[in-house]
Amino acid sequence: MPDHFHAVVEGTDDAADLRRFASLFRKRATVACCRPGRRLWQNGYYERVLWPGANVLAVIDYVIDNPVRAGLVEKATDYGFSWSVTFER
């Protein structure tokens, strides 16, 4: 999406820290993508916690289909900035 970013991430142990992950990801993406002084991210982020038993594949499908719902492409596979291990449905 041209104005926001979706990700489905999984903590693999009790020490997993979403806030630290998000902070490090944002810092590294900014260094990789931006000229000095250019702002990439808005303040804060929205998170959704998936509890055991949640339909994770449905959430991943929602993320993958976001460019279709936004009218950017007709099929999710046409969007050049998507990647997922479940992308090929």
C-alpha positions in Angstrom: 0.0 0.0 0.0 1.4 3.4 -0.8 0.4 5.0 2.5 0.7 2.2 5.1 2.3 -1.1 5.9 0.8 -4.4 7.0 2.6 -7.3 8.6 1.7 -10.5 10.4 4.5 -11.4 12.9 4.7 -14.1 15.5 6.6 -14.0 18.7 8.4 -17.3 19.2 9.0 -17.2 22.9 7.9 -15.4 26.1 10.5 -12.7 25.7 9.1 -11.6 22.3 8.5 -7.8 22.4 6.3 -6.3 19.7 7.1 -2.7 20.6 10.9 -3.4 20.3 10.3 -5.2 17.1 8.3 -2.4 15.6 10.8 0.2 16.7 13.8 -1.7 15.2 11.9 -2.4 12.0 10.9 1.2 11.6 14.4 2.4 12.2 16.0 0.0 9.8 13.4 0.6 7.1 13.9 4.3 7.4 17.7 4.0 7.0 17.2 1.7 4.0 14.5 3.8 2.3 15.0 7.4 3.1 17.2 10.4 2.5 18.4 12.0 5.7 15.8 14.2 7.3 12.9 12.6 5.4 10.1 11.2 7.6 8.8 7.8 6.7 6.5 6.8 9.6 3.6 8.4 11.4 3.6 8.3 15.2 2.4 5.1 16.7 0.9 2.0 15.0 -2.2 -0.2 15.3 -1.7 -3.8 16.5 -4.1 -6.7 16.6 -3.2 -9.6 18.8 -4.3 -13.0 17.5 -5.0 -15.4 20.3 -4.7 -19.2 20.1 -7.5 -20.6 17.9 -7.6 -17.5 15.8 -7.9 -18.0 12.0 -4.4 -16.7 11.1 -4.8 -17.5 7.4 -7.9 -15.4 7.2 -5.9 -12.4 8.7 -3.1 -13.0 6.2 -5.6 -13.2 3.4 -7.0 -9.8 4.5 -3.5 -8.3 4.4 -2.7 -9.7 1.0 -6.1 -8.5 -0.4 -5.6 -5.0 0.9 -4.4 -3.6 -2.5 -7.4 -5.1 -4.2 -9.8 -3.6 -1.8 -8.0 -0.2 -2.3 -8.5 -0.5 -6.1 -4.8 -0.6 -6.8 -4.9 -3.9 -8.6 -7.5 -6.5 -9.8 -5.7 -9.5 -8.3 -3.5 -9.5 -5.2 -0.8 -11.3 -7.1 -0.6 -8.2 -9.4 0.6 -6.0 -6.6 4.4 -5.7 -6.9 5.1 -4.9 -3.2 3.5 -8.0 -1.6 5.2 -11.1 -0.3 3.9 -13.9 1.8 4.5 -17.6 2.3 0.7 -18.0 1.7 0.7 -15.7 -1.4 0.1 -18.4 -3.9 -3.4 -19.5 -3.1 
